[in-house]
Amino acid sequence: MTWFRPGSPDAPAGKDRTVLKTLFIGNLPFAATQAEIAELFGRFGTVHSVNLIFHRESGRPRGFGFIDMDDQAAEDALASLNGTDFGGRTLKVEARHRDVRTG
């Protein structure tokens, strides 16, 4: 099965495609792990990837990341988790479109 970003010009019409939505997750506790984030969002559907962002030079977490989920699961997670407490911090969850960079 092939995965496509929502609105991608490469996405063919048909029932064999799965549309993924990328969510931005901000204000994460610096101690949060990919497994914890996947578990939290996994309550709403399949999590395809979690990408936490780290500072290039220090290697320390920057407190935000991105998560790829099925379209409807992402909408449900966004509606339910935005503004909730996670590890003592109020999560900021937004739908974001990210361009795929090549080269």
C-alpha positions as CSV (number, residue, x, y, z in Angstrom):
1,M,0.0,0.0,0.0
2,T,1.3,3.5,-0.8
3,W,1.0,6.4,1.6
4,F,0.2,9.9,0.4
5,R,0.0,13.3,2.2
6,P,-3.5,15.0,2.0
7,G,-3.8,17.1,-1.1
8,S,-0.7,15.5,-2.7
9,P,-0.9,15.8,-6.5
10,D,0.6,12.3,-6.7
11,A,-2.3,10.8,-4.7
12,P,-4.4,8.7,-7.1
13,A,-8.1,8.3,-6.7
14,G,-9.3,4.9,-5.5
15,K,-10.0,2.8,-2.5
16,D,-6.5,1.4,-2.1
17,R,-4.9,4.7,-0.9
18,T,-4.4,5.7,2.7
19,V,-4.2,9.4,3.5
20,L,-2.0,10.4,6.3
21,K,-2.2,13.7,8.2
22,T,0.8,15.2,10.0
23,L,0.1,16.9,13.3
24,F,2.4,19.4,15.0
25,I,2.8,18.8,18.7
26,G,4.1,21.7,20.7
27,N,4.9,22.4,24.3
28,L,6.0,18.9,25.0
29,P,7.9,18.1,28.2
30,F,11.6,17.8,27.4
31,A,11.6,14.3,28.9
32,A,8.8,13.0,26.6
33,T,9.8,10.0,24.5
34,Q,8.6,8.8,21.1
35,A,7.0,5.8,22.7
36,E,5.0,7.9,25.2
37,I,3.8,10.2,22.4
38,A,2.8,7.2,20.2
39,E,0.9,5.7,23.1
40,L,-0.9,8.9,23.9
41,F,-2.0,9.5,20.3
42,G,-2.5,5.7,19.6
43,R,-5.7,5.9,21.6
44,F,-7.3,7.6,18.6
45,G,-6.0,5.4,15.8
46,T,-2.8,4.1,14.1
47,V,0.3,6.1,14.6
48,H,2.6,5.7,11.6
49,S,5.5,7.8,12.8
50,V,6.6,10.1,15.6
51,N,9.4,12.6,15.0
52,L,10.6,14.6,18.0
53,I,12.9,17.5,17.2
54,F,16.3,17.9,18.9
55,H,18.8,20.8,18.9
56,R,21.5,20.1,16.3
57,E,24.5,21.1,18.4
58,S,23.5,20.2,21.9
59,G,21.3,17.1,21.1
60,R,18.7,18.3,23.6
61,P,15.0,18.1,22.9
62,R,13.3,21.2,21.6
63,G,9.9,20.5,23.1
64,F,8.0,19.9,19.8
65,G,7.6,17.3,17.1
66,F,5.4,15.8,14.4
67,I,3.3,12.7,14.2
68,D,1.7,11.0,11.2
69,M,-1.7,9.4,11.6
70,D,-4.6,8.3,9.4
71,D,-6.7,11.3,8.5
72,Q,-9.7,10.7,10.7
73,A,-7.6,9.5,13.7
74,A,-5.5,12.7,13.4
75,E,-8.7,14.8,13.5
76,D,-10.0,13.0,16.6
77,A,-6.6,13.3,18.3
78,L,-6.4,17.0,17.5
79,A,-9.9,17.7,18.9
80,S,-9.3,15.7,22.0
81,L,-5.7,16.5,22.9
82,N,-5.1,20.1,22.0
83,G,-5.0,22.1,25.3
84,T,-4.7,19.0,27.5
85,D,-2.1,18.4,30.2
86,F,0.7,16.0,29.4
87,G,3.6,15.8,31.9
88,G,2.7,19.1,33.5
89,R,2.6,21.0,30.2
90,T,-0.4,22.1,28.1
91,L,-0.1,20.4,24.7
92,K,-0.5,22.5,21.5
93,V,-1.7,20.2,18.7
94,E,-2.2,21.6,15.2
95,A,-2.7,20.1,11.7
96,R,0.3,21.2,9.6
97,H,1.1,20.6,6.0
98,R,4.8,19.9,5.5
99,D,6.5,20.0,2.2
100,V,8.6,17.0,1.4
101,R,12.2,18.2,0.7
102,T,14.4,16.4,-1.8
103,G,18.1,16.5,-2.4
